[in-house]
Amino acid sequence: EKDEPGEEVRVTYRELLELTCRLGNTLKRQGVKRGDRVTIYMPPCPLAVASMLACARIGAVHAVVFAGFSAESLADRIRD
């Protein structure tokens, strides 16, 4: 569901799998590999879920941060 009442995005398992595979391939092309650390900074949405699953699929460790953090707090979370 989106922030606005009554707005939602529906994604099938097939669509989620396809998006996850595309994102995983994109991450690999960018040089991300098993054991690398990835920070995902985006609002809660289907793309964020697919990003987390793509990291897990290729073996990259991921952390999720959302808006509202100060620059220092964000940097601390990325380092952690």
C-alpha positions, 0 to 999 in steps of 0.5 A: 500500500502507498501512503495515500489511502486507497492507493496500492500496487499489486505485484504477482510472484512472477513479476516479483521474481522477474524484477528480482532477477533483473536487479540481481543481474544489474548488481552483478554487472556493477561488480557486486558479488557474494559477501559484498555489502549493499545499502538500500536507500528507498521508500517501502515499495515493490522495488525495495522488496525486489532489491532486498531479494536480489541482494540475497539471491547473489549473496550480498549482505544488505541493509535497508535505511529509509528517509528521515535520517541525518547525514551522520546517522545515515553514514553510521548505518552504512558503515555498520 
